Amino acid sequence: MASGPEGGFQIVAKPKRFFVVGRIFKAVWFEPATTDMLKRQAGPESWSNTCQEFYGEKPVARFRWFVVVRRRLNHSLCFAITTFMGPGSKPNPGRPVDYVVMYPASVEPAKPYEEEGITRDPIAVIMEDEKHFIAPIARLDCGRIYTVEDNLRTLKIGRVHPASLPLLDKYYIESMSVS
């Protein structure tokens, strides 16, 4: 990776070797703010209050974790990793079939909360940065594909365990065929 800014975020020098299927990385990600996002109190990684409006819309910036599911010429197709906030909270948006429990390969996977309705098999993860860990409430969101350009500053987090790569591929194929 090429040298980068504070915090270890760098532009990848050899993207074809880094952005392989199963790679987990972190990036600063901007997206349009939904009404419920703006009502919530901004966390330490969300700067919607300091971002200027653009044609009446406010962007939200946050650190987002991604998992590469397909490699393309100058970009990768990725699923995002999100978290479930626990019992009593509103379940993840979307359909329960779109979410998968993620867990460290060295432990047994945590069971999803009943209200989540998750039925897919969990995916094991190998962490490669000792400063980060995968929480028991981590969920892979297979309901939406993100396009991540090669020249984005990223931070390497880890990778999907080789035994779970067939599941990741299966979930990608299912996400592309389900309407």
FISELUM-98571 format. One record per residue (C-alpha): chain; z, y, x. Coordinates in pm, whole numbers, plus 50000, padded with zeros to 5 digits. Layout:
! residues N
+---+-------+-------+-------+
: c :    up : north :  east :
+---+-------+-------+-------+
: A :     Z :     Y :     X :
...
+---+-------+-------+-------+
***
This chain:
! residues 179
+---+-------+-------+-------+
: c :    up : north :  east :
+---+-------+-------+-------+
: A : 50000 : 50000 : 50000 :
: A : 49928 : 50353 : 50119 :
: A : 50219 : 50587 : 50184 :
: A : 50343 : 50756 : 49871 :
: A : 50595 : 50989 : 49709 :
: A : 50969 : 50955 : 49688 :
: A : 51096 : 50644 : 49513 :
: A : 50838 : 50409 : 49661 :
: A : 50554 : 50475 : 49416 :
: A : 50227 : 50438 : 49605 :
: A : 49856 : 50410 : 49552 :
: A : 49762 : 50049 : 49630 :
: A : 49546 : 50025 : 49944 :
: A : 49395 : 49687 : 49847 :
: A : 49388 : 49680 : 49466 :
: A : 49192 : 49353 : 49438 :
: A : 49472 : 49175 : 49622 :
: A : 49757 : 49354 : 49442 :
: A : 49638 : 49366 : 49080 :
: A : 49610 : 48992 : 49026 :
: A : 49689 : 48808 : 48703 :
: A : 50066 : 48787 : 48670 :
: A : 50150 : 49087 : 48893 :
: A : 50439 : 49293 : 48751 :
: A : 50452 : 49658 : 48849 :
: A : 50604 : 49986 : 48737 :
: A : 50416 : 50314 : 48683 :
: A : 50473 : 50657 : 48534 :
: A : 50291 : 50639 : 48201 :
: A : 50194 : 50922 : 47966 :
: A : 50115 : 50860 : 47602 :
: A : 50112 : 51057 : 47278 :
: A : 50454 : 51093 : 47119 :
: A : 50501 : 50948 : 46773 :
: A : 50725 : 51123 : 46521 :
: A : 51009 : 50873 : 46568 :
: A : 50987 : 50907 : 46950 :
: A : 51049 : 51282 : 46926 :
: A : 51347 : 51232 : 46692 :
: A : 51520 : 51004 : 46942 :
: A : 51723 : 51157 : 47220 :
: A : 51523 : 51160 : 47544 :
: A : 51651 : 50910 : 47797 :
: A : 51662 : 50965 : 48172 :
: A : 51305 : 50838 : 48206 :
: A : 51148 : 51036 : 47920 :
: A : 51040 : 51394 : 47972 :
: A : 50884 : 51485 : 47637 :
: A : 51098 : 51799 : 47614 :
: A : 50957 : 51941 : 47939 :
: A : 50592 : 51844 : 47876 :
: A : 50388 : 52118 : 47715 :
: A : 50219 : 52065 : 47381 :
: A : 49844 : 52013 : 47377 :
: A : 49678 : 52102 : 47046 :
: A : 50008 : 52053 : 46868 :
: A : 50078 : 51710 : 47023 :
: A : 50350 : 51634 : 47273 :
: A : 50306 : 51367 : 47540 :
: A : 50586 : 51136 : 47645 :
: A : 50618 : 51030 : 48007 :
: A : 50826 : 50733 : 48107 :
: A : 50841 : 50455 : 48359 :
: A : 50660 : 50160 : 48207 :
: A : 50647 : 49805 : 48340 :
: A : 50316 : 49620 : 48315 :
: A : 50192 : 49265 : 48367 :
: A : 49830 : 49217 : 48474 :
: A : 49646 : 48980 : 48239 :
: A : 49287 : 49042 : 48357 :
: A : 49129 : 49205 : 48660 :
: A : 48820 : 49426 : 48629 :
: A : 48610 : 49614 : 48887 :
: A : 48821 : 49932 : 48918 :
: A : 49105 : 49867 : 48675 :
: A : 49325 : 49597 : 48526 :
: A : 49402 : 49497 : 48168 :
: A : 49776 : 49468 : 48119 :
: A : 50050 : 49388 : 47871 :
: A : 50360 : 49610 : 47876 :
: A : 50717 : 49494 : 47916 :
: A : 50957 : 49647 : 47665 :
: A : 51314 : 49575 : 47557 :
: A : 51483 : 49477 : 47233 :
: A : 51779 : 49702 : 47161 :
: A : 51998 : 49426 : 47020 :
: A : 52154 : 49322 : 46688 :
: A : 52163 : 49588 : 46421 :
: A : 51879 : 49787 : 46576 :
: A : 51531 : 49811 : 46436 :
: A : 51326 : 49515 : 46567 :
: A : 51034 : 49582 : 46797 :
: A : 50742 : 49744 : 46614 :
: A : 50448 : 49522 : 46541 :
: A : 50450 : 49157 : 46455 :
: A : 50701 : 48904 : 46589 :
: A : 50412 : 48690 : 46714 :
: A : 50324 : 48973 : 46955 :
: A : 50645 : 48942 : 47159 :
: A : 50762 : 48697 : 47424 :
: A : 51101 : 48663 : 47595 :
: A : 51085 : 48719 : 47973 :
: A : 51350 : 48581 : 48208 :
: A : 51425 : 48527 : 48579 :
: A : 51284 : 48192 : 48691 :
: A : 51622 : 48104 : 48847 :
: A : 51807 : 48092 : 48511 :
: A : 51761 : 47954 : 48162 :
: A : 51579 : 48191 : 47925 :
: A : 51790 : 48392 : 47684 :
: A : 51734 : 48307 : 47318 :
: A : 51576 : 48590 : 47119 :
: A : 51779 : 48752 : 46845 :
: A : 51715 : 48600 : 46503 :
: A : 51593 : 48929 : 46355 :
: A : 51318 : 48948 : 46620 :
: A : 51143 : 48640 : 46481 :
: A : 51000 : 48545 : 46823 :
: A : 50847 : 48197 : 46823 :
: A : 50639 : 48193 : 47143 :
: A : 50757 : 48012 : 47456 :
: A : 50926 : 48240 : 47713 :
: A : 50769 : 48348 : 48042 :
: A : 50951 : 48308 : 48375 :
: A : 50945 : 48591 : 48628 :
: A : 50995 : 48609 : 49006 :
: A : 51144 : 48943 : 49108 :
: A : 51016 : 49078 : 49442 :
: A : 51209 : 49406 : 49455 :
: A : 51584 : 49359 : 49492 :
: A : 51648 : 49698 : 49329 :
: A : 51510 : 49576 : 48996 :
: A : 51600 : 49292 : 48761 :
: A : 51461 : 49153 : 48438 :
: A : 51712 : 49198 : 48156 :
: A : 51784 : 48927 : 47896 :
: A : 51642 : 49167 : 47633 :
: A : 51308 : 49208 : 47818 :
: A : 51008 : 49133 : 47599 :
: A : 50640 : 49106 : 47684 :
: A : 50439 : 49298 : 47424 :
: A : 50119 : 49097 : 47372 :
: A : 50011 : 49311 : 47079 :
: A : 49845 : 49585 : 47282 :
: A : 49628 : 49594 : 47594 :
: A : 49666 : 49879 : 47845 :
: A : 49394 : 49979 : 48090 :
: A : 49550 : 50067 : 48426 :
: A : 49326 : 50231 : 48687 :
: A : 49343 : 50111 : 49048 :
: A : 49428 : 50458 : 49184 :
: A : 49751 : 50498 : 48986 :
: A : 50072 : 50521 : 49188 :
: A : 50270 : 50204 : 49127 :
: A : 50581 : 50023 : 49241 :
: A : 50573 : 49645 : 49291 :
: A : 50836 : 49470 : 49080 :
: A : 50745 : 49100 : 49091 :
: A : 50516 : 48842 : 48937 :
: A : 50498 : 48586 : 48663 :
: A : 50612 : 48244 : 48788 :
: A : 50310 : 48018 : 48859 :
: A : 50430 : 47766 : 48598 :
: A : 50415 : 48042 : 48331 :
: A : 50066 : 48169 : 48419 :
: A : 49897 : 47932 : 48169 :
: A : 50120 : 48076 : 47893 :
: A : 50029 : 48431 : 47996 :
: A : 49659 : 48341 : 47980 :
: A : 49706 : 48174 : 47641 :
: A : 49886 : 48480 : 47500 :
: A : 49608 : 48709 : 47629 :
: A : 49338 : 48495 : 47465 :
: A : 49537 : 48484 : 47139 :
: A : 49585 : 48862 : 47147 :
: A : 49211 : 48913 : 47176 :
: A : 49130 : 48680 : 46885 :
: A : 49405 : 48768 : 46633 :
: A : 49324 : 49047 : 46392 :
+---+-------+-------+-------+
***
